[in-house]
Amino acid sequence: MKKTAFATIVLLFFFGTSSGSFAQSFVKKYINSLINDTSDVSKPQFLVYPTLAYAPETSWEIGLSSLYVYYANRDTANRLSEINGFTFFTLENQYGLWFDHAIYSDQSKWFFLGRIRLQSFPLKYYGIGMDSPSEYLALVDANQILIKERVLRKIKNNLFFGLEVDYQRLAGTEFKRAPDSPTFELPRGSEGSTNIGIGAGLVYDNRHNVLNVRNGFFSELAYLRYASAISTFGFNSVVSDTRFYRPVSKNTVFAAQLLGHFNSGDVPFNQLALMGGESMMRGYYTGRFRDNNQIATQAELRFLPLPLGFTDRIGAAAFGGIATVFPNFDNLNLNKIVWSAGGGLRFLLFPKKDIYTRIDYALTKEGSGFYLFIGEAF
């Protein structure tokens, strides 16, 4: 899910009022097409918009996003597919190009789920484990290529099985020790690595709209083997991701997620289980806590829309989660669990397709995070 169009309206308004009449007319028509969508519900929709966003990992971020949503064969009985792209630059000197997709063929015979990340960054490295210090140890400069794809075939009703491939390359890696940070040992993979994982995934998915699920169930169990013959490091990875959605009332949805990420072998630091980010454990910097394994869960109550009377396009959500990371199950300590909680507002961007933008504010024991995105967190 990409950065929200919330700031888009502000930016387009600025351009429209500071440019000529042609620009003003174009911008007004474009904004009106977003706010007052009168197109047929089966018609594919394509949106391009500038973004202004903030997250703990990036500080302020300026970018350009695109979103394409459609039904296969324009048949609304099919599931809604989405393809999005995003290019960005941040005040932390990060830049990159992202592509995400969740594509369903006609009658969901095939399901393609994947993402591409091409990015350059410094990111904060706090160390490994739940006892890592609250202040970061180093800034990591690196260039990253990440390509992950699942090609799944329906084998029965909502059950899919297929191939999963993960390619990750980290190059130009440099650890810049933070001022006054204690001496620490550089982690595995600190000089960069190239790792290719090949495996299989089993998915149960009866969601109709992946950007805003009101009633559904999703569960994925995936295994990836990064063989040392084709990778810098040899290790195994298992991911279990289960999501549950149920309507509480006409416009209220309860959603919950349980995530497990389990690694064994010589795992490089960038492919450890990373806690934090815009989806799970909001409020924590991505990778604030990292280790071989992670167990995390969250729940969210969504009011889509709120009963305001004067509009039916504004919604809200309240959420909370807990998580921990650990080296192995012998060292799993349930006393070392951290929490995240918060809430946010929603704006109905595509009424015909029930797609919202979200603005979330999350609190943790270490601070807070502010997120602006299209689509729900999970």
C-alpha positions as CSV (number, residue, x, y, z in Angstrom):
1,M,0.0,0.0,0.0
2,K,1.5,3.3,-1.0
3,K,1.6,6.8,0.4
4,T,-1.7,8.5,0.8
5,A,-3.3,11.0,-1.5
6,F,-4.2,13.2,1.6
7,A,-1.4,15.6,0.8
8,T,-2.1,15.3,-2.9
9,I,-5.2,17.5,-2.6
10,V,-3.1,20.2,-0.9
11,L,-0.4,20.0,-3.5
12,L,-2.7,20.0,-6.4
13,F,-4.6,22.9,-5.0
14,F,-1.4,24.9,-4.7
15,F,-0.4,24.1,-8.3
16,G,-3.9,24.9,-9.5
17,T,-4.0,28.3,-7.8
18,S,-0.5,29.3,-8.7
19,S,-0.6,28.4,-12.4
20,G,-2.5,29.4,-15.5
21,S,-6.2,28.9,-16.2
22,F,-5.5,25.7,-18.1
23,A,-3.7,24.2,-15.2
24,Q,-6.4,25.3,-12.8
25,S,-9.1,23.7,-15.0
26,F,-7.1,20.4,-15.3
27,V,-6.4,20.3,-11.5
28,K,-10.0,21.0,-10.6
29,K,-11.3,18.3,-13.0
30,Y,-8.7,15.8,-11.6
31,I,-9.7,16.6,-8.0
32,N,-13.4,16.3,-8.8
33,S,-12.8,12.9,-10.5
34,L,-11.3,11.7,-7.2
35,I,-13.9,13.2,-4.8
36,N,-16.9,12.6,-7.0
37,D,-16.3,9.3,-8.8
38,T,-19.2,8.7,-11.2
39,S,-17.5,6.0,-13.3
40,D,-19.0,2.5,-13.6
41,V,-17.9,0.3,-10.7
42,S,-16.5,-2.3,-13.1
43,K,-14.2,0.2,-14.8
44,P,-10.5,0.0,-14.0
45,Q,-9.2,3.1,-12.2
46,F,-5.7,4.6,-12.5
47,L,-4.5,7.3,-10.1
48,V,-1.2,9.3,-10.2
49,Y,-0.5,11.8,-7.5
50,P,2.3,13.6,-5.6
51,T,2.8,12.7,-2.0
52,L,4.0,14.3,1.2
53,A,4.3,11.9,4.1
54,Y,6.0,11.3,7.4
55,A,7.2,8.1,9.1
56,P,9.8,7.3,11.8
57,E,12.0,5.5,9.2
58,T,12.1,8.4,6.8
59,S,11.2,11.7,8.4
60,W,9.5,13.8,5.8
61,E,9.2,12.2,2.4
62,I,8.3,13.6,-1.0
63,G,7.3,11.3,-3.7
64,L,5.1,10.4,-6.7
65,S,2.7,7.5,-6.4
66,S,0.4,5.6,-8.8
67,L,-2.4,3.1,-8.1
68,Y,-4.2,0.9,-10.6
69,V,-7.2,-1.2,-9.5
70,Y,-9.4,-3.4,-11.6
71,Y,-11.6,-6.5,-11.8
72,A,-10.5,-9.2,-14.2
73,N,-12.7,-9.1,-17.3
74,R,-14.4,-6.1,-15.7
75,D,-16.5,-8.7,-13.7
76,T,-17.2,-7.4,-10.2
77,A,-17.8,-11.0,-9.1
78,N,-14.0,-11.3,-9.4
79,R,-11.7,-10.1,-6.7
80,L,-10.3,-6.5,-6.9
81,S,-6.7,-6.5,-8.1
82,E,-4.3,-3.7,-7.3
83,I,-0.9,-2.6,-8.7
84,N,0.9,0.3,-7.3
85,G,4.2,2.1,-7.8
86,F,6.0,4.7,-5.7
87,T,9.2,6.7,-6.1
88,F,10.4,8.9,-3.3
89,F,13.1,11.1,-1.7
90,T,13.3,11.7,2.1
91,L,15.0,14.2,4.4
92,E,17.1,11.3,5.6
93,N,18.7,11.1,2.2
94,Q,16.8,7.9,1.2
95,Y,15.4,7.4,-2.2
96,G,14.0,4.6,-4.2
97,L,11.4,2.9,-6.4
98,W,8.8,0.5,-5.1
99,F,6.3,-1.7,-6.9
100,D,3.6,-3.8,-5.1
101,H,0.9,-6.0,-6.6
102,A,-1.9,-8.4,-5.6
103,I,-3.4,-9.7,-8.9
104,Y,-6.2,-12.2,-9.3
105,S,-7.1,-13.8,-12.6
106,D,-10.6,-14.5,-13.8
107,Q,-12.4,-16.6,-11.1
108,S,-9.2,-16.4,-9.1
109,K,-7.6,-19.4,-10.8
110,W,-4.2,-17.7,-10.4
111,F,-3.0,-15.4,-7.7
112,F,0.1,-13.3,-8.1
113,L,1.4,-11.5,-4.9
114,G,4.7,-9.7,-4.8
115,R,6.8,-6.6,-4.4
116,I,9.9,-4.9,-5.7
117,R,12.2,-2.6,-3.8
118,L,15.0,-0.6,-5.4
119,Q,16.3,1.8,-2.8
120,S,19.3,3.6,-1.3
121,F,19.4,4.6,2.3
122,P,20.9,5.2,5.5
123,L,18.9,3.3,8.1
124,K,19.3,3.1,11.8
125,Y,20.8,-0.1,13.3
126,Y,20.0,-0.7,17.0
127,G,21.6,-4.1,17.3
128,I,20.0,-7.6,17.7
129,G,17.6,-8.8,20.3
130,M,15.0,-7.3,22.7
131,D,17.8,-6.0,24.9
132,S,19.2,-3.7,22.1
133,P,19.7,-0.1,23.3
134,S,17.0,2.5,22.8
135,E,19.5,4.7,20.9
136,Y,20.7,3.5,17.6
137,L,24.3,2.2,17.3
138,A,25.0,3.1,13.7
139,L,23.6,4.5,10.5
140,V,23.8,1.9,7.7
141,D,24.5,3.2,4.2
142,A,23.6,0.7,1.5
143,N,21.9,0.1,-1.8
144,Q,19.2,-2.6,-1.7
145,I,17.4,-4.7,-4.4
146,L,14.5,-6.8,-3.1
147,I,12.3,-8.9,-5.4
148,K,9.7,-11.2,-3.9
149,E,7.1,-13.0,-5.9
150,R,4.4,-15.6,-5.2
151,V,2.8,-17.4,-8.1
152,L,-0.1,-19.4,-6.7
153,R,-2.7,-21.6,-8.3
154,K,-6.1,-22.3,-6.9
155,I,-6.4,-25.9,-5.9
156,K,-9.8,-25.8,-4.2
157,N,-12.3,-23.0,-3.5
158,N,-10.2,-20.3,-1.8
159,L,-7.1,-22.4,-1.3
160,F,-3.9,-21.6,-3.3
161,F,-0.6,-23.4,-3.6
162,G,2.5,-22.4,-5.6
163,L,6.1,-21.2,-5.9
164,E,7.7,-18.4,-3.9
165,V,11.0,-16.7,-4.8
166,D,12.9,-14.1,-2.9
167,Y,15.9,-12.2,-4.2
168,Q,17.7,-9.7,-1.9
169,R,20.9,-7.9,-2.6
170,L,22.6,-5.4,-0.3
171,A,25.6,-3.6,-1.7
172,G,27.8,-0.6,-0.9
173,T,27.2,-1.3,2.8
174,E,28.9,1.0,5.4
175,F,28.2,1.1,9.1
176,K,28.7,4.7,10.5
177,R,28.9,4.5,14.2
178,A,26.5,6.9,16.0
179,P,28.0,9.6,18.3
180,D,28.7,8.3,21.8
181,S,27.4,4.8,20.9
182,P,29.2,1.8,22.7
183,T,31.5,-0.4,20.8
184,F,29.6,-3.2,19.1
185,E,30.4,-6.2,16.9
186,L,29.4,-5.8,13.3
187,P,26.6,-8.2,12.4
188,R,26.6,-11.0,9.8
189,G,26.2,-9.5,6.4
190,S,27.7,-6.1,7.3
191,E,29.8,-6.1,4.2
192,G,26.7,-6.8,2.0
193,S,25.2,-10.0,0.6
194,T,23.2,-11.5,-2.3
195,N,20.7,-14.2,-1.3
196,I,18.2,-16.1,-3.3
197,G,15.4,-18.0,-1.6
198,I,13.3,-20.6,-3.4
199,G,10.3,-22.3,-1.8
200,A,6.6,-22.9,-1.7
201,G,3.6,-21.3,-0.2
202,L,0.1,-22.4,0.9
203,V,-2.5,-19.7,1.0
204,Y,-6.1,-19.6,2.0
205,D,-7.7,-16.3,0.9
206,N,-11.4,-15.4,0.6
207,R,-10.9,-11.6,0.6
208,H,-12.7,-9.7,-2.2
209,N,-11.0,-6.3,-1.7
210,V,-7.5,-6.5,-0.4
211,L,-7.3,-2.8,0.3
212,N,-10.3,-2.8,2.6
213,V,-11.6,-6.2,3.8
214,R,-14.9,-6.0,5.6
215,N,-15.5,-9.8,5.9
216,G,-12.9,-12.4,5.2
217,F,-10.0,-14.6,6.1
218,F,-6.4,-14.8,4.9
219,S,-3.7,-17.2,6.0
220,E,-0.3,-17.9,4.4
221,L,2.3,-20.5,5.3
222,A,5.5,-20.1,3.3
223,Y,8.9,-21.8,3.4
224,L,12.0,-20.4,1.7
225,R,15.4,-22.1,1.4
226,Y,18.4,-19.8,0.7
227,A,21.0,-22.4,-0.4
228,S,24.7,-21.4,0.1
229,A,25.3,-22.6,-3.5
230,I,23.5,-19.6,-4.9
231,S,23.5,-17.3,-1.9
232,T,26.2,-15.5,0.2
233,F,24.6,-17.1,3.3
234,G,22.7,-20.3,3.7
235,F,19.6,-20.3,5.8
236,N,15.9,-21.2,6.0
237,S,12.9,-19.0,6.5
238,V,9.3,-19.8,7.5
239,V,6.5,-17.2,7.5
240,S,3.1,-17.7,9.0
241,D,0.6,-14.8,8.5
242,T,-3.1,-15.1,9.4
243,R,-5.6,-12.3,9.2
244,F,-9.2,-12.3,10.3
245,Y,-12.0,-9.8,9.5
246,R,-15.5,-9.7,10.7
247,P,-18.3,-7.0,10.6
248,V,-19.5,-5.9,14.1
249,S,-22.2,-3.8,12.6
250,K,-23.1,-2.3,9.2
251,N,-20.2,0.0,9.1
252,T,-17.9,-1.4,11.8
253,V,-15.3,-4.0,11.2
254,F,-13.1,-5.9,13.7
255,A,-9.7,-7.1,12.2
256,A,-6.9,-9.1,13.7
257,Q,-3.6,-10.5,12.6
258,L,-1.1,-13.0,13.9
259,L,2.4,-13.0,12.4
260,G,5.2,-15.4,12.8
261,H,8.6,-15.1,11.1
262,F,11.1,-17.9,11.9
263,N,14.7,-18.2,10.6
264,S,17.5,-20.7,11.1
265,G,21.0,-20.9,9.8
266,D,23.4,-18.0,8.9
267,V,20.9,-15.2,8.6
268,P,22.3,-11.8,7.5
269,F,21.2,-8.8,9.6
270,N,19.0,-7.3,6.9
271,Q,17.0,-10.5,6.6
272,L,16.4,-11.2,10.2
273,A,12.8,-10.9,11.5
274,L,12.3,-7.1,11.7
275,M,9.8,-5.5,14.1
276,G,8.1,-2.2,13.3
277,G,6.9,-0.3,10.3
278,E,3.7,1.0,8.7
279,S,1.7,-2.2,9.0
280,M,2.6,-4.3,12.1
281,M,3.7,-2.6,15.3
282,R,3.1,0.9,14.1
283,G,5.1,3.5,16.1
284,Y,8.3,1.4,16.0
285,Y,11.1,2.1,13.5
286,T,11.4,-0.8,11.1
287,G,14.1,-3.0,12.5
288,R,14.1,-1.3,15.9
289,F,14.1,-4.8,17.2
290,R,15.4,-7.7,15.1
291,D,16.4,-11.3,15.7
292,N,16.1,-14.8,14.1
293,N,12.4,-15.0,15.1
294,Q,9.5,-12.8,15.6
295,I,5.9,-13.3,16.9
296,A,3.5,-10.4,16.6
297,T,-0.2,-9.8,16.8
298,Q,-2.5,-6.8,16.4
299,A,-6.2,-6.0,16.4
300,E,-8.0,-3.1,14.9
301,L,-11.6,-1.7,15.1
302,R,-12.6,0.2,11.9
303,F,-15.5,2.6,11.6
304,L,-16.1,2.9,7.8
305,P,-17.6,5.4,7.7
306,L,-18.4,7.3,10.9
307,P,-22.1,8.2,11.4
308,L,-21.5,12.0,11.1
309,G,-24.6,12.9,9.2
310,F,-23.1,15.6,7.0
311,T,-20.8,13.1,5.1
312,D,-20.3,9.4,4.6
313,R,-16.7,9.6,3.5
314,I,-14.9,10.0,6.8
315,G,-14.0,7.0,8.9
316,A,-11.8,6.1,11.9
317,A,-9.9,3.3,13.4
318,A,-8.4,2.3,16.8
319,F,-5.6,-0.4,17.0
320,G,-3.2,-2.1,19.3
321,G,-0.5,-4.8,19.1
322,I,2.2,-6.7,20.9
323,A,5.3,-8.4,19.7
324,T,8.7,-9.9,20.6
325,V,11.8,-11.1,18.8
326,F,14.1,-13.9,20.0
327,P,17.1,-15.9,18.8
328,N,15.5,-19.4,19.3
329,F,12.6,-21.0,21.2
330,D,14.8,-21.9,24.1
331,N,15.3,-18.2,24.6
332,L,11.7,-17.0,24.1
333,N,11.0,-14.7,27.0
334,L,7.4,-13.6,27.2
335,N,8.4,-10.9,29.7
336,K,10.2,-9.1,26.9
337,I,7.1,-8.1,24.9
338,V,6.6,-4.5,23.6
339,W,3.3,-2.9,22.8
340,S,1.9,-0.4,20.2
341,A,-1.4,1.4,20.2
342,G,-3.1,4.2,18.4
343,G,-5.8,5.4,16.1
344,G,-6.4,7.3,12.9
345,L,-8.8,8.9,10.5
346,R,-10.0,7.5,7.1
347,F,-11.1,9.2,3.9
348,L,-13.1,7.3,1.3
349,L,-11.1,7.8,-1.9
350,F,-12.9,5.5,-4.3
351,P,-16.6,5.1,-3.1
352,K,-17.5,2.6,-5.8
353,K,-14.6,0.3,-4.9
354,D,-14.7,1.0,-1.1
355,I,-11.0,2.2,-0.9
356,Y,-9.9,4.5,1.9
357,T,-6.8,6.5,2.6
358,R,-5.6,6.2,6.2
359,I,-3.8,8.6,8.6
360,D,-2.6,6.7,11.7
361,Y,-0.9,7.9,14.8
362,A,0.8,5.2,17.0
363,L,2.3,5.3,20.5
364,T,4.9,3.0,22.0
365,K,6.9,3.1,25.2
366,E,9.7,4.6,23.2
367,G,7.9,7.3,21.2
368,S,5.4,7.6,18.4
369,G,4.9,7.4,14.7
370,F,2.7,9.1,12.1
371,Y,1.6,7.2,8.9
372,L,-0.2,8.3,5.7
373,F,-1.1,5.5,3.3
374,I,-3.7,4.2,0.8
375,G,-5.4,1.1,2.0
376,E,-5.7,-0.4,5.5
377,A,-2.6,-1.6,7.4
378,F,-3.5,-5.3,7.0
